[in-house]
Amino acid sequence: MSAPIPADLREPFLNAISDYKMLEPGDRVLVAVSGGKDSFALLHLLGRLQEECFPDVEFIATKIRTDIT
């Protein structure tokens, strides 16, 4: 079992999603993961909170290549 998400991270995250109406039931969200700490943190939070807070939202993760020239 994973450690609980700290309240000082969890609450502002959930408040922002609610305040700005970022997610609604039935949404399908593509989460682009660049490999940086911020995108991994976003993916981790969404994954950990999906069942509890966003059961009617589908999240799909993909990697973005940034080394294309």
N, C-alpha and C positions, 0 to 999 in steps of 0.2 A: 504494500500500500504506500502511496506517495504521501509526502508531508503536505500539510494544508498550505494553501496559498496565503501568504501574509495579508492581513486586512489592509495594510497601507498600500498594497498593490491591487488587491482584489476590488475593494470598494471604489476607488477612482476609475478603474477600468470599466466596471459595470455601470457606474454613474454616467460616464461619457457615452457608452453605447445607448443608454436609456435617454439621456438628455438630448442627444443629437439624432435619435431615432435611426440608428445605424443598422439594426437588424429587426426583421419582422418575420413572423411565422411564414414558412414556405420559401424563404429566401434561399438561394444557392450562392455560396460565397467561394471565390477562388482566392486562396491565400498564397501569394507569391513569396517564396523563400529565397533570399539572395545569399544566405550563408552568414549574414551578420547577426550579432547578438539581438538586435531589436526585432528582426523578423522571426528568429527562433523563439524569442520570448512571446511574441504575439501568437504564433502557432501553438505554443505550449499552453498559454492561457485559454485560448479558444478550445483546444482539445480537452483540457481538464474541466472546463466549465460547461461544455456542450450539453451533456446529459442533464445536468441540474438546471441550467439557466436558458439554454437554447435548444430544447429537444426537437423543435420543428424547423431547424435551420440546418442545411447541409453544407459542410465545409469540405473543400477539396484543396489539397496542397500541391504546389508545383515548384520546381526549382527554376530560377532564372539564371541563364548563363550571361555573365558580364564580360567574358574574355573574347567575344567575337570581334574580329577586326575586318 
